[in-house]
Amino acid sequence: MPIDDAAGDLPVTGALVVPAAALSWRFSRSSGPGGQGVNTADSRVELSVSPLALPGLGAAQRDRLAQRLAGRLVDGVLTVVAAEHRQQLRNRQVARERLAAVLRAALAPPAPSRRRTRPTRGSQERRLEAKKQRGRLKRSRRRWD
């Protein structure tokens, strides 16, 4: 991601782009090491968006977002935080990438359901043989009176 791209629209998928106007930024002082700069620079970044109000979402996508992000939404707002780097600009880039990844994962179609299969005869026999071997091992450890 180019450095000057930290303030524009946020592409999530090929069909969904979060407009820059829908993104809400907040900056604060970061914790941890950093010397004198950590006390003065607002390098911690919080990026918020209302995912259910984004333009270009279908009803099914809105429902999927609401269901999958239910634990992360506070009053309908999704917030991601980045404070790993000492520069605010790099934290802004990380926050944008993290938000896009969260939205991309929430919008992904559900995985196909697993088809139940029976264990093969060989695997059943191997399992039983392993159980018998384990029993023989334990029996050999017994004390003989």
Secondary structure, DSSP 8 states (H G I E B T S, - for coil): --GGGGGS-EE-SSS-EE-GGG-EEEEE---S--GGGGGT---EEEEEE-GGG-TT--HHHHHHHHHHTTTT-BTTBEEEEE-SSSSHHHHHHHHHHHHHHHHHHHHS------------HHHHHHHHHHHHHHHHHHHHTS---
